[in-house]
């Protein structure tokens, strides 16, 4: 019996423990870090792929924290890394019914604000992300011939201007790390039902959590994100600061991927090497409102 069949057999055995017959077990296509299986109508199993075991262990620590803050994410029913039933760590989770949204789901801004208000505590496997030198990325691309000298100078100047628009040393917040359509579940009316897959969670600058949404989506939810802090009578960040930080990461990560090899067949919009940079061009060509119009 092959490894794939052994995993399916193990998941089927897990299903029996929860009263789900074999015909109620079905694998869901996709998933880079995990294989996913539905267990009837109420449960879902995620099995770590080789090399991603630590991500699933991190998720088991972060999800209870996120739920305690009121973040809509499926509850973890069981986490097991004993490898008795399956030769890989797995989690049994609440199954949340929803679809991948085509736009920005209603409620996402409020959910991110809840998450970013988390008190700093030790969470197993959750790192601090301090990536913060885009000027080196620009210099490297110029040296390798991906950028001409004048463009490299202009981009370095853009990063310098953005660096003056937000506090790069503000206290780190808990971020999801992969806020993208494939990790969001929405109902038929477009309301967010669940934020899933916490394998990239980290303590990082809040702007990083807006880096995997298209910039027009970021611009649409940012005012509500800011108002959520104000409605809770908390001193939150200013909209222009978060916009500058989000743009910083979009530009940095977009440049960092210019020299990558194509990755065809992927559904997330950031997969093609040029998508982020062209997304920036598209966003600013559409004449965005303030504060975005002041950030170039």
Phi, psi and omega per residue, in radians:
X1 nan 2.259 -3.117
X2 -1.280 2.930 -3.122
X3 -1.036 -0.703 -3.111
X4 -1.088 -0.749 3.132
X5 -1.194 -0.580 3.116
X6 -1.135 -0.691 3.116
X7 -1.147 -0.802 3.110
X8 -1.055 -0.703 3.116
X9 -1.107 -0.701 3.118
X10 -1.154 -0.717 3.125
X11 -1.139 -0.661 3.096
X12 -1.086 -0.679 3.096
X13 -1.148 -0.673 3.069
X14 -1.075 -0.748 3.123
X15 -1.001 -0.737 3.138
X16 -1.063 -0.657 3.131
X17 -1.089 -0.466 -3.141
X18 -1.796 0.262 3.075
X19 1.335 0.375 -3.136
X20 -1.815 2.105 -3.140
X21 -1.233 2.833 -3.118
X22 -0.936 -0.620 -3.125
X23 -1.230 -0.224 3.097
X24 -1.582 0.044 3.139
X25 -1.792 2.225 3.130
X26 -2.567 2.390 3.126
X27 -1.417 2.502 3.098
X28 -1.793 2.263 -3.093
X29 -1.173 2.664 3.097
X30 1.653 -3.055 -3.140
X31 1.710 1.833 -3.139
X32 -1.356 -0.766 -3.041
X33 -1.583 -0.417 -3.062
X34 -2.451 2.717 2.881
X35 -1.658 2.379 -3.083
X36 -2.016 2.486 -3.135
X37 -2.410 2.352 2.997
X38 -1.465 2.460 3.032
X39 -2.057 1.588 -3.106
X40 1.135 -2.644 -3.066
X41 -1.568 -0.252 -2.941
X42 -2.008 -0.279 -3.027
X43 -2.255 2.779 3.135
X44 -2.490 2.424 3.130
X45 -2.032 2.343 3.059
X46 -2.124 2.223 -3.108
X47 -2.001 2.185 -3.082
X48 -1.138 2.322 3.005
X49 -1.355 2.751 3.129
X50 -0.955 2.289 -3.135
X51 1.652 -0.200 -3.109
X52 -2.027 0.314 -3.107
X53 -1.067 -0.697 -3.115
X54 -1.150 -0.565 3.123
X55 -1.107 -0.722 -3.132
X56 -1.228 -0.639 3.080
X57 -1.096 -0.727 3.086
X58 -1.066 -0.761 -3.120
X59 -1.039 -0.674 3.137
X60 -1.116 -0.445 3.110
X61 -1.515 -0.630 -3.014
X62 -1.401 -0.680 -3.046
X63 -0.997 -0.821 3.099
X64 -1.048 -0.643 3.097
X65 -1.102 -0.830 -3.133
X66 -1.069 -0.746 -3.138
X67 -1.141 -0.587 3.115
X68 -1.155 -0.365 3.103
X69 -1.566 -0.053 -3.125
X70 1.591 0.210 3.121
X71 -1.326 2.350 -3.123
X72 -1.395 1.706 3.075
X73 -2.528 2.520 -3.064
X74 -1.039 2.424 3.116
X75 -1.244 2.542 3.050
X76 -1.559 2.141 3.140
X77 -1.534 -0.644 -3.093
X78 -2.711 2.383 2.968
X79 -2.130 2.282 -3.081
X80 -2.417 2.105 3.047
X81 -2.107 0.400 -3.119
X82 -1.303 -0.374 -3.121
X83 1.117 0.442 3.091
X84 -1.338 -0.836 -3.134
X85 -1.555 -0.637 -3.108
X86 -2.335 2.423 -3.134
X87 -1.424 0.948 3.117
X88 -3.027 2.653 3.015
X89 -1.120 2.582 3.083
X90 -2.538 2.794 2.999
X91 -2.226 2.504 2.945
X92 -1.814 2.206 -3.049
X93 -2.198 2.791 2.937
X94 -1.058 2.406 3.084
X95 -1.620 2.098 3.102
X96 -1.809 2.156 -3.117
X97 -1.473 2.238 -3.137
X98 -3.116 3.110 -3.130
X99 -2.221 2.774 3.069
X100 -1.195 2.178 -3.063
X101 -1.278 2.634 3.069
X102 -1.610 -0.338 3.075
X103 -2.196 -2.716 3.113
X104 -1.511 2.072 -3.130
X105 -1.211 2.483 3.107
X106 -1.130 2.302 -3.141
X107 1.782 -0.179 -3.107
X108 -1.109 -0.741 -3.110
X109 -1.037 -0.787 -3.136
X110 -1.127 -0.667 -3.141
X111 -1.142 -0.700 3.100
X112 -1.159 -0.662 3.103
X113 -1.109 -0.718 3.084
X114 -1.024 -0.822 -3.109
X115 -1.089 -0.759 -3.056
X116 -1.273 -0.148 3.078
X117 -1.581 0.059 -3.096
X118 -1.079 2.420 3.025
X119 -1.226 2.522 -3.131
X120 -1.263 2.057 3.070
X121 -2.390 2.909 3.080
X122 -1.360 2.126 3.061
X123 -2.114 2.146 -3.074
X124 -0.929 2.190 3.054
X125 1.431 -0.050 -3.111
X126 -1.593 1.961 -3.059
X127 -1.510 3.014 2.928
X128 -1.766 2.174 -3.109
X129 -1.684 2.003 -3.079
X130 -2.017 0.403 3.124
X131 -1.012 2.111 -2.971
X132 -2.799 0.666 3.117
X133 -2.422 1.203 -3.134
X134 -1.184 -0.392 3.134
X135 -1.098 -0.621 3.079
X136 -1.138 -0.673 3.096
X137 -1.058 -0.785 3.136
X138 -1.083 -0.805 -3.134
X139 -1.076 -0.705 -3.130
X140 -1.137 -0.746 3.133
X141 -1.127 -0.654 3.109
X142 -1.165 -0.751 -3.139
X143 -1.123 -0.554 -3.113
X144 -1.552 -0.020 3.062
X145 1.542 0.225 3.105
X146 -1.495 -0.346 3.121
X147 -2.299 2.507 2.989
X148 -1.386 2.859 -3.023
X149 -1.082 -0.723 -3.109
X150 -1.161 -0.719 3.120
X151 -1.149 -0.701 3.110
X152 -1.072 -0.728 3.125
X153 -1.124 -0.732 3.130
X154 -1.110 -0.749 3.137
X155 -1.155 -0.720 3.092
X156 -1.061 -0.695 3.088
X157 -1.139 -0.637 3.104
X158 -1.101 -0.781 3.102
X159 -1.094 -0.663 3.123
X160 -1.117 -0.725 3.109
X161 -1.151 -0.735 3.128
X162 -1.125 -0.614 -3.129
X163 -1.064 -0.443 3.109
X164 -1.515 -0.033 -3.074
X165 -1.779 -0.155 3.081
X166 -2.619 2.829 -3.097
X167 -1.537 1.818 -3.126
X168 -1.224 -0.255 -3.101
X169 -1.882 0.283 3.108
X170 -1.133 2.739 -3.117
X171 -0.955 2.393 3.127
X172 -1.181 2.574 3.091
X173 -2.039 2.877 3.065
X174 -1.367 2.089 3.120
X175 -1.981 2.675 3.037
X176 -1.220 -0.751 3.036
X177 1.600 -0.212 3.133
X178 -2.607 0.932 3.136
X179 -1.354 1.603 -3.119
X180 -2.446 2.866 -3.024
X181 -0.957 -0.651 -3.078
X182 -1.257 -0.144 3.082
X183 -1.958 0.312 3.109
X184 -2.115 2.436 3.057
X185 -2.072 2.247 -3.114
X186 -2.196 2.735 3.072
X187 -1.538 -3.094 -3.061
X188 -1.130 -0.372 3.139
X189 -1.652 0.091 3.085
X190 1.495 0.210 3.104
X191 -1.529 2.434 3.136
X192 -1.154 2.236 3.100
X193 -1.876 -0.442 -3.122
X194 -2.907 2.466 3.011
X195 -1.891 2.064 -2.980
X196 -2.099 2.954 3.062
X197 1.108 1.579 -3.072
X198 -1.784 0.389 -3.084
X199 -1.155 -0.324 3.122
X200 -1.813 0.223 -3.130
X201 -1.033 2.534 -3.113
X202 -2.809 2.879 2.898
X203 -1.586 2.039 -3.000
X204 -2.730 3.090 3.055
X205 -1.165 2.415 -3.077
X206 -0.998 -0.550 -3.121
X207 -1.038 -0.458 -3.123
X208 -1.141 -0.492 -3.100
X209 -1.308 -0.120 3.094
X210 -1.820 0.155 -2.973
X211 -1.488 -0.194 -3.120
X212 -1.923 0.097 2.976
X213 -1.730 2.500 3.028
X214 -0.952 2.555 -3.043
X215 -1.065 -0.561 3.102
X216 -1.162 -0.533 3.056
X217 -1.223 -0.717 3.109
X218 -1.052 -0.819 -3.120
X219 -1.052 -0.574 -3.087
X220 -1.315 -0.524 -3.079
X221 -1.732 -0.252 -3.032
X222 -1.087 -0.743 3.103
X223 -1.009 -0.720 3.116
X224 -1.176 -0.675 3.082
X225 -0.984 -0.815 -3.133
X226 -1.157 -0.743 -3.124
X227 -1.123 -0.490 -3.141
X228 -1.100 -0.675 3.071
X229 -1.156 -0.746 -3.108
X230 -1.136 -0.677 -3.124
X231 -1.195 -0.395 3.096
X232 -1.601 0.162 3.132
X233 1.019 0.629 3.108
X234 -1.948 2.606 3.071
X235 -1.449 1.780 -3.118
X236 -1.766 -3.054 3.130
X237 -1.301 2.830 3.047
X238 -1.508 2.662 -3.102
X239 -1.066 -0.737 -3.109
X240 -1.148 -0.545 3.111
X241 -1.189 -0.811 -3.129
X242 -1.184 -0.661 3.095
X243 -1.058 -0.780 3.133
X244 -1.100 -0.715 3.135
X245 -1.161 -0.758 3.122
X246 -1.071 -0.757 3.114
X247 -1.102 -0.703 3.099
X248 -0.922 -0.877 -3.101
X249 -1.245 -0.651 3.072
X250 -1.038 -0.820 -3.106
X251 -1.183 -0.775 -3.134
X252 -1.075 -0.887 -3.098
X253 -1.217 -0.582 3.090
X254 -1.116 -0.777 3.099
X255 -1.154 -0.677 -3.133
X256 -1.100 -0.351 -3.106
X257 -1.760 -0.062 -3.077
X258 -1.027 -0.597 -3.087
X259 -1.597 0.078 -3.109
X260 -1.312 2.722 3.061
X261 -1.312 2.585 3.089
X262 -1.019 2.600 -3.122
X263 -2.268 1.319 -3.032
X264 -1.201 2.761 3.052
X265 1.483 0.060 3.133
X266 -1.604 2.540 -3.067
X267 -1.581 -0.362 -3.098
X268 -1.381 2.477 -2.969
X269 -1.179 -0.352 -3.123
X270 -1.477 -0.022 -3.075
X271 -1.163 -0.833 3.131
X272 -1.109 2.432 -3.048
X273 -0.968 -0.579 -3.072
X274 -1.697 0.018 -2.990
X275 -1.106 -0.753 -3.092
X276 -1.136 -0.806 -3.122
X277 -1.118 -0.750 3.103
X278 -1.190 -0.539 3.055
X279 -1.119 -0.664 3.061
X280 -1.100 -0.771 3.122
X281 -1.058 -0.793 -3.129
X282 -1.095 -0.730 -3.106
X283 -1.119 -0.868 -3.084
X284 -1.315 -0.410 3.068
X285 -1.231 -0.337 -3.141
X286 -1.530 0.179 3.074
X287 0.995 1.151 -3.103
X288 -1.183 2.750 -3.127
X289 -1.348 3.019 2.990
X290 -1.135 2.559 0.093
X291 -1.474 -0.070 -3.058
X292 -1.079 -0.668 -3.103
X293 -1.141 -0.251 -3.121
X294 -1.706 0.045 -2.990
X295 -1.758 0.112 -3.120
X296 -1.582 nan nan
